[in-house]
């Protein structure tokens, strides 16, 4: 039980830090998000690409230390399409994603609290209602096997993370240059 509480405490701490960094980076600002959607401000893209690199390195180090064990699940194009549509509708209607809604609520944004939180709850409820009808049909269309990127590429984890870091750093550099 003590380990579970410690894990929850660590999760809460990392969530608060992530929300704080989203806020400091500007990703909880409607104007910044709208700029990303209009392809005029790439702040959100830069934050998320940086988060992918930091997350990959962090998970790799936690795995090596024996603190986490990955349990990847299989996916499908159907799951990605349905999830993308639900995410996209919410994002287009309010201008926030679930993570930035939480950050915006923490920042005192009334639109996120009044529109975003009920939207998350309504969308979750709607998906739970519809899920039994689509789980064996639409959600299984275009199935692909479970696994991780290192397994798919047949490379060691550290090599995959190194390659990913170099590629994303290059992409970040190009995005930064294009914005000048």
KEKOLKOL-958551 format. One line per 3 residues: number of its first residue (from 1); their letters; for each residue x, z, y of N, C-alpha, C, O. Coordinates in nm, 4 decimals. Atoms other than C-alpha are relative to their C-alpha. Layout:
NUM> A> X/Z/Y/X/Z/Y/X/Z/Y/X/Z/Y  ...
END
This chain:
1> XXX> 0.0831/0.0000/-0.1195/0.0000/0.0000/0.0000/0.0875/0.0000/0.1258/0.0566/-0.0677/0.2239  -0.0871/-0.0086/-0.1166/0.2829/0.0846/0.2384/0.0583/-0.1366/0.0336/0.0692/-0.1724/0.1509  -0.0560/0.1324/-0.0217/0.4348/-0.2609/0.1913/-0.1036/-0.0923/0.0634/-0.0703/-0.1716/0.1514
4> XXX> 0.1065/0.0843/-0.0558/0.1003/-0.4279/0.2667/-0.0221/0.0332/0.1470/-0.0400/-0.0571/0.2288  0.0158/-0.0396/-0.1404/0.0634/-0.2284/0.5881/0.1175/-0.0482/0.0837/0.0996/-0.0941/0.1965  -0.1179/0.0490/-0.0724/0.4177/-0.3152/0.6891/-0.0088/-0.1508/0.0205/0.0240/-0.2008/0.1281
7> XXX> 0.0164/0.1451/-0.0127/0.3487/-0.6835/0.6199/-0.1022/-0.0335/0.1080/-0.0808/-0.1244/0.1881  0.1022/0.0224/-0.1025/0.0329/-0.6658/0.8325/0.0543/0.0317/0.1394/0.0268/-0.0400/0.2356  -0.0587/-0.0358/-0.1298/0.2227/-0.4909/1.1111/0.0968/-0.1079/0.0480/0.0973/-0.1434/0.1658
10> XXX> -0.0914/0.1089/-0.0357/0.4929/-0.7597/1.1030/-0.0776/-0.1241/0.0417/-0.0412/-0.1911/0.1383  0.0839/0.1152/-0.0346/0.2247/-1.0297/1.1066/-0.0612/0.0147/0.1382/-0.0630/-0.0802/0.2165  0.0569/-0.0260/-0.1319/0.0565/-0.8699/1.4066/0.1065/-0.0135/0.1080/0.0826/-0.0751/0.2118
13> XXX> -0.1088/0.0082/-0.0974/0.3881/-0.8347/1.5881/0.0387/-0.1456/0.0275/0.0508/-0.1863/0.1430  -0.0365/0.1402/-0.0185/0.4825/-1.1982/1.5277/-0.1122/-0.0781/0.0680/-0.0851/-0.1682/0.1474  0.1125/0.0660/-0.0653/0.1323/-1.3092/1.6310/-0.0040/0.0279/0.1492/-0.0285/-0.0623/0.2294
16> XXX> -0.0025/-0.0364/-0.1420/0.1550/-1.1198/1.9592/0.1157/-0.0698/0.0709/0.0993/-0.1212/0.1816  -0.1157/0.0682/-0.0598/0.5029/-1.2594/2.0261/-0.0288/-0.1496/0.0140/0.0012/-0.2091/0.1175  0.0320/0.1420/-0.0064/0.3842/-1.6116/1.9432/-0.0995/-0.0278/0.1121/-0.0822/-0.1233/0.1879
19> XXX> 0.0976/0.0164/-0.1075/0.0826/-1.5732/2.1742/0.0640/0.0148/0.1374/0.0330/-0.0608/0.2295  -0.0711/-0.0199/-0.1268/0.3064/-1.4414/2.4518/0.0840/-0.1228/0.0339/0.0853/-0.1684/0.1483  -0.0827/0.1182/-0.0242/0.5432/-1.7357/2.4097/-0.0847/-0.1233/0.0305/-0.0460/-0.2057/0.1133
22> XXX> 0.0918/0.1089/-0.0343/0.2509/-1.9817/2.4082/-0.0415/0.0098/0.1460/-0.0442/-0.0898/0.2182  0.0404/-0.0211/-0.1389/0.1370/-1.8294/2.7351/0.1147/-0.0308/0.0959/0.0964/-0.1028/0.1941  -0.1154/0.0230/-0.0886/0.4835/-1.8296/2.8915/0.0388/-0.1471/0.0051/0.0870/-0.1955/0.1074
25> XXX> -0.0318/0.1424/0.0032/0.5333/-2.1896/2.7834/-0.1058/-0.0866/0.0659/-0.0830/-0.2056/0.0881  0.1055/0.0736/-0.0670/0.2074/-2.2927/2.9478/-0.1055/-0.0569/-0.0935/-0.1969/-0.1257/-0.0481  0.0925/0.0605/0.0965/0.0200/-2.3831/2.6293/-0.1390/0.0628/0.0006/-0.2286/0.0131/-0.0675
28> XXX> 0.1346/-0.0567/-0.0104/-0.2734/-2.1559/2.7153/-0.0685/-0.0463/0.1281/-0.1780/-0.0001/0.1602  0.0564/0.0536/-0.1233/-0.3351/-2.3459/3.0393/-0.0799/-0.1260/-0.0290/-0.0292/-0.2200/-0.0903  0.0857/0.1166/0.0204/-0.6247/-2.5898/3.0338/0.0648/-0.1246/0.0586/0.0611/-0.2308/-0.0035
31> XXX> -0.0606/0.1164/-0.0650/-0.4401/-2.8197/3.2763/0.1166/-0.0563/-0.0812/0.1334/-0.1780/-0.0891  -0.1124/0.0456/0.0828/-0.1314/-2.8349/3.0524/-0.0524/-0.0698/-0.1251/-0.0014/-0.1747/-0.1643  0.0573/0.0608/0.1209/-0.3425/-2.9071/2.7445/-0.0652/-0.1339/0.0337/-0.0491/-0.2311/-0.0401
34> XXX> 0.0613/0.1257/-0.0416/-0.5419/-3.1721/2.9297/0.1084/-0.1053/0.0268/0.0920/-0.2219/-0.0092  -0.1113/0.0923/-0.0234/-0.2124/-3.3286/3.0425/0.0571/-0.0535/-0.1307/0.0950/-0.1704/-0.1384  -0.0484/0.0458/0.1309/-0.1005/-3.3442/2.6788/-0.0975/-0.1024/-0.0582/-0.0554/-0.2064/-0.1089
37> XXX> 0.0995/0.0925/0.0536/-0.4263/-3.5104/2.5742/-0.0005/-0.1332/0.0753/-0.0294/-0.2376/0.0167  -0.0059/0.1221/-0.0806/-0.3891/-3.7621/2.8593/0.1380/-0.0662/-0.0051/0.1609/-0.1690/0.0586  -0.1371/0.0508/0.0153/-0.0221/-3.8186/2.7618/0.0754/-0.0054/0.1319/0.1544/-0.0964/0.1566
40> XXX> -0.0733/-0.0095/-0.1263/0.1000/-3.7129/3.1059/0.0881/0.1245/0.0079/0.1743/0.1335/0.0952  -0.0781/-0.1248/0.0015/0.2456/-3.3684/3.0228/0.0265/0.0343/-0.1463/-0.0669/0.0597/-0.2223  -0.0351/-0.0201/0.1410/0.4329/-3.3134/2.6964/0.0488/0.1412/-0.0300/0.1221/0.1633/-0.1265
43> XXX> -0.0394/-0.1400/0.0204/0.4801/-2.9372/2.7289/-0.0447/0.0502/-0.1375/0.0339/0.1122/-0.2091  0.0537/-0.0495/0.1279/0.2580/-2.8635/2.4267/0.0768/-0.0627/-0.1164/0.1105/0.0072/-0.2119  -0.0769/0.0663/0.1054/0.4396/-3.1214/2.2109/0.1375/0.0647/-0.0146/0.1829/0.0902/-0.1262
46> XXX> -0.1334/-0.0610/0.0050/0.7760/-2.9693/2.3030/-0.0062/0.1418/-0.0579/0.0812/0.1816/-0.1349  0.0155/-0.1356/0.0550/0.6517/-2.6169/2.2273/-0.0219/-0.0066/-0.1507/0.0402/0.0690/-0.2254  0.0322/0.0065/0.1422/0.5102/-2.7194/1.8891/0.1169/-0.0525/-0.0826/0.1412/-0.0025/-0.1924
49> XXX> -0.1177/0.0481/0.0730/0.8174/-2.9190/1.7834/0.1051/0.1099/-0.0106/0.1681/0.1265/-0.1151  -0.0937/-0.1129/0.0036/1.0348/-2.6216/1.8773/-0.0461/0.1058/-0.0996/0.0350/0.1634/-0.1721  0.0552/-0.0990/0.0934/0.8026/-2.3917/1.6812/0.0203/-0.0435/-0.1451/0.0445/0.0407/-0.2316
52> XXX> -0.0221/0.0502/0.1359/0.8355/-2.6150/1.3723/0.1434/0.0292/-0.0435/0.1664/0.0737/-0.1560  -0.1406/-0.0249/0.0340/1.2152/-2.5858/1.3826/0.0244/0.1494/-0.0203/0.0847/0.1899/-0.1197  -0.0197/-0.1455/0.0113/1.2125/-2.2094/1.4450/-0.0690/0.0531/-0.1254/-0.0131/0.1361/-0.1971
55> XXX> 0.0728/-0.0436/0.1191/0.9483/-2.1609/1.1740/0.0699/-0.0402/-0.1289/0.0771/0.0391/-0.2229  -0.0697/0.0470/0.1208/1.1393/-2.3703/0.9188/0.1240/0.0839/-0.0267/0.1486/0.1252/-0.1400  -0.1212/-0.0822/0.0166/1.4616/-2.1793/0.9792/-0.0394/0.1424/-0.0385/0.0206/0.2011/-0.1285
58> XXX> 0.0431/-0.1366/0.0294/1.2789/-1.8449/0.9790/-0.0512/0.0163/-0.1419/-0.0154/0.1124/-0.2101  0.0516/-0.0084/0.1372/1.0930/-1.9129/0.6546/0.1132/-0.0153/-0.1006/0.1156/0.0539/-0.2024  -0.1144/0.0176/0.0904/1.4141/-2.0359/0.4913/0.0799/0.1302/-0.0111/0.1162/0.1716/-0.1212
61> XXX> -0.0766/-0.1253/0.0020/1.5976/-1.7170/0.5905/-0.0783/0.1110/-0.0696/-0.0201/0.1901/-0.1439  0.0821/-0.1009/0.0679/1.3066/-1.4982/0.4759/-0.0051/-0.0246/-0.1508/-0.0051/0.0704/-0.2290  -0.0034/0.0320/0.1433/1.3005/-1.6813/0.1407/0.1328/0.0444/-0.0609/0.1353/0.1062/-0.1673
64> XXX> -0.1330/-0.0381/0.0517/1.6750/-1.6303/0.0951/0.0141/0.1509/-0.0118/0.0821/0.2010/-0.1014  -0.0065/-0.1464/0.0029/1.6301/-1.2600/0.1724/-0.1006/0.0586/-0.0991/-0.1045/0.1800/-0.1190  0.0982/-0.0475/0.0964/1.3504/-1.2394/-0.0851/-0.1224/0.0645/0.0625/-0.1950/0.1373/-0.0052
67> XXX> 0.1131/-0.0620/-0.0702/1.0907/-1.1385/0.1762/-0.1281/-0.0826/-0.0064/-0.2364/-0.0296/0.0182  0.1202/0.0817/0.0113/0.8529/-1.4329/0.1256/0.0131/-0.0912/-0.1206/0.1227/-0.1276/-0.1633  0.0066/0.0949/0.1105/0.7442/-1.6541/-0.1581/-0.1059/-0.1022/0.0376/-0.2205/-0.0668/0.0654
70> XXX> 0.0946/0.1051/-0.0350/0.5823/-1.9878/-0.0848/-0.0897/-0.0327/-0.1186/-0.0456/-0.0318/-0.2335  0.0967/0.0435/0.1007/0.2704/-2.0927/-0.2749/-0.0726/-0.1225/0.0537/-0.1902/-0.1145/0.0892  0.0640/0.1186/-0.0581/0.2034/-2.4477/-0.1569/-0.1200/-0.0459/-0.0822/-0.1221/-0.0343/-0.2048
73> XXX> 0.1219/0.0519/0.0627/-0.1353/-2.5964/-0.2330/0.0004/-0.1517/0.0115/0.0627/-0.2077/0.1017  0.0156/0.1447/-0.0089/-0.2191/-2.9580/-0.3028/-0.0906/-0.0361/0.1168/-0.1685/0.0469/0.1635  0.0825/0.0444/-0.1116/-0.3822/-3.1579/-0.0292/-0.0655/-0.1324/-0.0306/-0.0569/-0.1834/-0.1423
76> XXX> 0.0611/0.1319/0.0146/-0.5741/-3.4771/0.0257/-0.0246/-0.0583/0.1379/-0.0272/0.0122/0.2388  0.0335/0.0661/-0.1255/-0.6502/-3.7321/0.2896/-0.1383/0.0439/0.0454/-0.1635/0.0531/0.1656  0.1341/-0.0476/-0.0348/-1.0117/-3.6138/0.2772/0.0053/0.1337/0.0726/-0.0617/0.1521/0.1742
79> XXX> -0.0149/-0.1308/-0.0664/-0.9117/-3.2555/0.3642/0.0576/-0.0170/0.1396/0.0109/0.0454/0.2348  -0.0612/0.0218/-0.1309/-0.6908/-3.3793/0.6464/-0.0971/-0.0643/0.0975/-0.0993/-0.0287/0.2153  0.0970/0.0668/-0.0879/-0.9650/-3.6046/0.7841/-0.1069/0.0980/0.0480/-0.1375/0.1028/0.1671
82> XXX> 0.1036/-0.0959/-0.0382/-1.2324/-3.3325/0.7782/0.0577/0.1063/0.0932/-0.0011/0.1370/0.1970  -0.0632/-0.1005/-0.0850/-0.9975/-3.0702/0.9196/0.0368/-0.0556/0.1370/0.0183/0.0108/0.2390  -0.0359/0.0629/-0.1267/-0.8726/-3.3111/1.1846/-0.1206/-0.0258/0.0886/-0.1131/-0.0094/0.2104
85> XXX> 0.1219/0.0225/-0.0787/-1.2261/-3.3996/1.2915/-0.0537/0.1302/0.0587/-0.0910/0.1353/0.1759  0.0480/-0.1297/-0.0495/-1.3317/-3.0346/1.3181/0.0906/0.0489/0.1119/0.0430/0.0904/0.2176  -0.0977/-0.0427/-0.1003/-1.0131/-2.9479/1.5072/-0.0137/-0.0853/0.1255/-0.0173/-0.0327/0.2367
88> XXX> 0.0053/0.0918/-0.1127/-1.0398/-3.2572/1.7274/-0.1234/0.0170/0.0857/-0.1149/0.0106/0.2084  0.1238/-0.0200/-0.0763/-1.4024/-3.1986/1.8266/0.0119/0.1262/0.0849/-0.0192/0.1251/0.2040  -0.0161/-0.1240/-0.0761/-1.3295/-2.8401/1.9256/0.1013/-0.0136/0.1119/0.0809/0.0375/0.2220
91> XXX> -0.1045/0.0204/-0.0995/-1.0154/-2.9427/2.1085/-0.0509/-0.0859/0.1152/-0.0236/-0.0559/0.2315  0.0505/0.0907/-0.1031/-1.1904/-3.2257/2.2957/-0.1079/0.0659/0.0854/-0.1134/0.0438/0.2064  0.1099/-0.0619/-0.0736/-1.4944/-3.0169/2.3921/0.0505/0.1081/0.0950/0.0053/0.1159/0.2092
94> XXX> -0.0410/-0.1153/-0.0800/-1.3103/-2.7104/2.5215/0.1414/-0.0120/0.0569/0.1730/0.0515/0.1575  -0.1363/0.0126/-0.0504/-0.9485/-2.8148/2.5660/0.0947/0.1059/-0.0536/0.2032/0.1256/0.0010  -0.0855/-0.0998/0.0640/-0.8077/-2.5422/2.3439/-0.0009/-0.0225/-0.1506/-0.0983/-0.0734/-0.2060
97> XXX> -0.0008/-0.0077/0.1450/-0.6981/-2.5184/1.9822/-0.0156/0.1473/-0.0368/-0.0101/0.2321/0.0523  0.0212/-0.1415/0.0342/-0.7541/-2.1960/1.7847/0.1115/0.0940/0.0485/0.0834/0.2040/0.0959  -0.1098/-0.0856/-0.0459/-0.4077/-2.0593/1.8674/0.0002/0.0192/0.1499/0.0229/0.1298/0.1989
100> XXX> -0.0005/-0.0133/-0.1453/-0.4322/-2.1343/2.2359/-0.1262/0.0698/0.0508/-0.1254/0.1280/0.1592  0.1192/-0.0782/-0.0369/-0.7865/-1.9919/2.2455/0.0340/0.1484/-0.0038/0.0015/0.2226/0.0890  -0.0377/-0.1415/0.0110/-0.6496/-1.6592/2.1234/0.0921/0.0398/0.1146/0.0749/0.1458/0.1748
103> XXX> -0.0912/-0.0284/-0.1112/-0.3688/-1.6758/2.3793/-0.0727/0.0030/0.1339/-0.0452/0.0889/0.2178  0.0752/0.0050/-0.1257/-0.6097/-1.7715/2.6593/-0.0925/0.1205/0.0140/-0.1092/0.1735/0.1238  0.0837/-0.1209/-0.0044/-0.8462/-1.4866/2.5669/0.0862/0.1190/0.0384/0.0465/0.2009/0.1212
106> XXX> -0.0921/-0.1080/-0.0348/-0.5496/-1.2498/2.5798/0.0435/-0.0050/0.1445/0.0813/0.0969/0.2025  -0.0377/0.0193/-0.1401/-0.4736/-1.3931/2.9229/-0.1193/0.0195/0.0934/-0.1055/0.0093/0.2153  0.1183/-0.0263/-0.0805/-0.8297/-1.3190/3.0387/-0.0789/-0.1233/0.0401/-0.1581/-0.1172/0.1341
109> XXX> 0.0730/0.1236/-0.0339/-0.9621/-1.6776/3.0439/-0.1427/0.0089/-0.0534/-0.1647/0.0163/-0.1743  0.1404/-0.0144/0.0367/-1.3394/-1.6552/3.0436/-0.0505/-0.1186/-0.0812/-0.1310/-0.1003/-0.1725  0.0466/0.1173/0.0744/-1.3907/-2.0132/2.9196/0.0396/0.0084/-0.1470/-0.0359/-0.0343/-0.2344
112> XXX> -0.0439/-0.0152/0.1389/-1.1890/-1.9345/2.6064/-0.0832/0.1065/-0.0716/-0.1167/0.0912/-0.1891  0.0782/-0.1077/0.0603/-1.3830/-1.6139/2.5449/-0.1453/-0.0428/-0.0237/-0.2007/-0.0183/-0.1309  0.1418/0.0353/0.0083/-1.7307/-1.7550/2.6116/-0.0222/-0.1265/-0.0828/-0.1208/-0.1356/-0.1559
115> XXX> 0.0162/0.1248/0.0740/-1.6791/-2.1038/2.4653/0.0834/-0.0066/-0.1262/0.0358/-0.0513/-0.2306  -0.0936/0.0149/0.1115/-1.3781/-2.0810/2.2369/-0.0267/0.0894/-0.1185/-0.0324/0.0428/-0.2323  0.0218/-0.0941/0.1100/-1.4428/-1.7696/2.0343/-0.1302/-0.0300/-0.0750/-0.1292/-0.0349/-0.1980
118> XXX> 0.1205/0.0391/0.0741/-1.8052/-1.8590/1.9554/0.0172/-0.1342/-0.0724/-0.0385/-0.1538/-0.1804  -0.0249/0.1290/0.0648/-1.6869/-2.2136/1.8768/0.0753/0.0161/-0.1306/0.0430/-0.0494/-0.2297  -0.0751/-0.0272/0.1228/-1.4359/-2.0836/1.6226/-0.0929/0.0600/-0.1057/-0.0913/0.0188/-0.2217
121> XXX> 0.0912/-0.0653/0.0943/-1.7002/-1.8613/1.4637/-0.1050/-0.0977/-0.0522/-0.1346/-0.0990/-0.1716  0.1007/0.0981/0.0411/-1.9624/-2.1388/1.4595/0.0611/-0.1060/-0.0917/0.0022/-0.1413/-0.1938  -0.0663/0.1000/0.0838/-1.7186/-2.3947/1.3197/0.0355/0.0549/-0.1370/0.0195/-0.0141/-0.2377
124> XXX> -0.0330/-0.0636/0.1285/-1.6020/-2.1522/1.0497/-0.1240/0.0177/-0.0854/-0.1223/-0.0093/-0.2055  0.1257/-0.0179/0.0729/-1.9593/-2.0712/0.9539/-0.0520/-0.1337/-0.0518/-0.0931/-0.1444/-0.1674  0.0492/0.1324/0.0403/-2.0587/-2.4388/0.9476/0.0814/-0.0549/-0.1166/0.0252/-0.1103/-0.2110
127> XXX> -0.0824/0.0477/0.1098/-1.7630/-2.5263/0.7273/-0.0309/0.0764/-0.1289/-0.0382/0.0167/-0.2363  0.0327/-0.0804/0.1185/-1.8449/-2.2375/0.4904/-0.1322/-0.0436/-0.0627/-0.1467/-0.0411/-0.1849  0.1296/0.0455/0.0502/-2.2024/-2.3663/0.4601/0.0145/-0.1355/-0.0684/-0.0446/-0.1579/-0.1741
130> XXX> -0.0125/0.1368/0.0500/-2.0984/-2.7284/0.4002/0.1005/-0.0092/-0.1159/0.0885/-0.0983/-0.2000  -0.1086/0.0082/0.0973/-1.7929/-2.6573/0.1814/-0.0454/-0.0185/-0.1447/0.0083/-0.1054/-0.2133  0.0399/0.0186/0.1408/-1.9752/-2.6162/-0.1535/-0.0465/-0.1423/-0.0320/-0.0333/-0.1879/-0.1456
133> XXX> 0.0509/0.1361/0.0229/-2.1264/-2.9640/-0.1092/0.1092/-0.1061/0.0040/0.0921/-0.2144/-0.0520  -0.1039/0.1026/-0.0175/-1.8010/-3.1430/-0.0219/0.1299/0.0294/-0.0747/0.2182/-0.0562/-0.0810  -0.1283/-0.0382/0.0599/-1.5303/-2.9558/-0.2127/0.0408/-0.0876/-0.1176/0.1601/-0.1110/-0.1370
136> XXX> -0.0347/0.0825/0.1156/-1.5484/-3.1743/-0.5239/-0.0128/-0.1492/0.0272/0.0150/-0.2306/-0.0609  0.0157/0.1412/-0.0335/-1.6178/-3.5010/-0.3447/0.0954/-0.0414/0.1103/0.2106/-0.0766/0.0849  -0.0753/0.0457/-0.1166/-1.4958/-3.5834/0.0032/0.1354/0.0689/0.0141/0.2349/0.0034/0.0449
139> XXX> -0.1254/-0.0733/-0.0207/-1.2301/-3.3117/0.0160/0.1075/-0.0334/-0.1034/0.2245/-0.0007/-0.0837  -0.0984/0.0373/0.1026/-1.0630/-3.4468/-0.2995/0.0431/-0.1462/0.0097/0.1286/-0.1903/-0.0671  -0.0341/0.1417/-0.0147/-1.0428/-3.8092/-0.1832/0.1449/-0.0143/0.0455/0.1883/0.0512/0.1403
142> XXX> -0.1394/0.0256/-0.0379/-0.6856/-3.9346/-0.1679/0.0910/0.1195/-0.0241/0.1770/0.1502/0.0585  -0.0768/-0.1212/0.0297/-0.5363/-3.6268/-0.3340/0.1489/-0.0297/-0.0105/0.1902/-0.1351/-0.0590  -0.1444/0.0065/0.0202/-0.1638/-3.5672/-0.3181/0.0470/0.1345/-0.0543/-0.0172/0.2368/-0.0307
145> XXX> -0.0398/-0.1210/0.0728/0.0337/-3.3116/-0.5174/0.0503/0.1109/0.0918/0.0917/0.0879/0.2054  -0.0542/-0.1126/-0.0754/0.1324/-2.9673/-0.4046/0.1516/-0.0079/-0.0029/0.2105/-0.0677/-0.0929  -0.1451/-0.0007/-0.0070/0.4902/-2.9143/-0.3024/0.0468/0.0184/0.1432/-0.0332/0.0207/0.2367
148> XXX> -0.0603/-0.0181/-0.1314/0.7257/-2.8650/-0.0127/0.0809/-0.1243/0.0354/0.1085/-0.2079/-0.0505  -0.0790/0.1146/-0.0454/0.9226/-3.1152/0.1931/0.1331/-0.0103/-0.0754/0.1699/-0.1203/-0.1165  -0.1241/0.0112/0.0787/1.2534/-3.0268/0.0191/-0.0248/-0.0521/-0.1421/0.0555/-0.1290/-0.1949
151> XXX> 0.0325/0.0496/0.1344/1.0855/-3.0868/-0.3189/-0.0322/-0.1488/0.0037/0.0101/-0.2243/-0.0839  0.0360/0.1406/-0.0132/0.9425/-3.4179/-0.2007/0.1243/-0.0867/0.0228/0.1384/-0.1936/-0.0366  -0.1218/0.0755/-0.0311/1.2779/-3.5327/-0.0604/0.1101/0.0182/-0.1049/0.2102/-0.0535/-0.1050
154> XXX> -0.1001/-0.0338/0.1025/1.4674/-3.3830/-0.3573/0.1346/0.0351/0.0624/0.2406/-0.0110/0.0202  -0.1178/-0.0498/-0.0699/1.7097/-3.2133/-0.1218/-0.0037/0.1520/-0.0015/-0.1108/0.2115/-0.0133  0.0013/-0.1457/-0.0145/1.8213/-2.8524/-0.0968/-0.0753/0.0397/0.1285/-0.0805/-0.0368/0.2248
157> XXX> 0.0751/-0.0465/-0.1176/1.6133/-2.6460/0.1484/0.0837/-0.0062/0.1265/0.0375/-0.0557/0.2293  -0.0823/-0.0042/-0.1203/1.9034/-2.5975/0.3884/0.0276/-0.1406/0.0534/0.0328/-0.1603/0.1748  -0.0254/0.1383/-0.0438/1.9742/-2.9739/0.3970/-0.1251/-0.0588/0.0649/-0.1160/-0.1287/0.1658
160> XXX> 0.1251/0.0492/-0.0569/1.6079/-3.0537/0.4614/-0.0224/0.0600/0.1384/-0.0631/-0.0101/0.2311  0.0176/-0.0660/-0.1296/1.5944/-2.7984/0.7431/0.1002/-0.0546/0.1008/0.0659/-0.0748/0.2173  -0.0997/0.0591/-0.0897/1.9176/-2.9361/0.8901/-0.0429/-0.1379/0.0474/-0.0344/-0.1690/0.1662
163> XXX> 0.0471/0.1349/-0.0342/1.7814/-3.2912/0.8782/-0.1207/0.0072/0.0939/-0.1269/-0.0644/0.1938  0.1178/-0.0190/-0.0839/1.4482/-3.1787/1.0234/0.0396/0.0450/0.1408/-0.0144/-0.0046/0.2397  -0.0452/-0.0508/-0.1300/1.6254/-2.9906/1.3027/0.0631/-0.1104/0.0829/0.0340/-0.1236/0.2018
166> XXX> -0.0656/0.1093/-0.0724/1.8396/-3.2889/1.3964/-0.1034/-0.1029/0.0466/-0.0995/-0.1471/0.1614  0.1022/0.0988/-0.0365/1.5417/-3.5286/1.3905/-0.0908/0.0506/0.1121/-0.1193/-0.0230/0.2065  0.0889/-0.0533/-0.1022/1.3168/-3.3001/1.5952/0.0736/0.0247/0.1308/0.0160/0.0065/0.2381
169> XXX> -0.0790/-0.0151/-0.1229/1.5963/-3.2189/1.8421/0.0162/-0.1354/0.0685/0.0068/-0.1445/0.1909  -0.0085/0.1351/-0.0565/1.6451/-3.5938/1.8893/-0.1308/-0.0423/0.0635/-0.1316/-0.1008/0.1718  0.1308/0.0337/-0.0544/1.2715/-3.6402/1.9400/-0.0258/0.0787/0.1293/-0.0765/0.0228/0.2265
172> XXX> 0.0150/-0.0806/-0.1213/1.2649/-3.3532/2.1918/0.0829/-0.0583/0.1146/0.0366/-0.0640/0.2285  -0.0871/0.0613/-0.1009/1.5547/-3.5149/2.3776/-0.0650/-0.1266/0.0557/-0.0678/-0.1469/0.1771  0.0639/0.1248/-0.0441/1.3738/-3.8511/2.3893/-0.1250/0.0272/0.0845/-0.1484/-0.0407/0.1844
175> XXX> 0.1194/-0.0353/-0.0761/1.0502/-3.6901/2.5101/0.0400/0.0516/0.1388/-0.0216/0.0162/0.2393  -0.0477/-0.0545/-0.1271/1.2395/-3.5019/2.7799/0.0500/-0.1113/0.0917/0.0207/-0.1116/0.2112  -0.0519/0.1135/-0.0789/1.4159/-3.8199/2.8950/-0.1143/-0.0891/0.0502/-0.1098/-0.1385/0.1629
178> XXX> 0.1122/0.0853/-0.0371/1.0884/-4.0145/2.8996/-0.0824/0.0605/0.1129/-0.1450/-0.0119/0.1904  0.0789/-0.0677/-0.1035/0.9270/-3.7523/3.1254/0.0675/-0.0026/0.1361/0.0013/0.0198/0.2375  -0.0716/-0.0029/-0.1284/1.1962/-3.7787/3.3951/-0.0435/-0.1077/0.0938/0.0081/-0.1172/0.2052
END
